[in-house]
Amino acid sequence: MSSRDPLHLWPLTKGFVMPFIPPILGIMYAINTTDGLAGLPILVLSIFVAPIIAVGFLAYEYYTGQKSMMYGTLAALFLMSLYWITLFSN
């Protein structure tokens, strides 16, 4: 048996999913608004807020020592950075 702590799936999943909640809610709000462009500011704000929330989660997980949750948040931050690179490239 190894003395290392195993990688737990639930904290990993929480760390990966929680930073994506604001963009999901922003997309749902933008789709369900009655006016044409009324949901656009909320959608853009939710996309810009997601990496900030992920960095906040990383700081919390680092100081509390939750490594598996930190790995999930790092994976989410990596996917967000790929999204930003493709969004702003030609």
Buried (B, 14 or more C-beta within 10 A) or exposed (E): EEEEEEEEEEBBEBBBEBBBEBBEEBBBBBEEBEEEEEBEEBBEEBBEBBBEBBEEBBEBBEEEEBBBBBBBBBBBBEBBEEBEEEEEEE
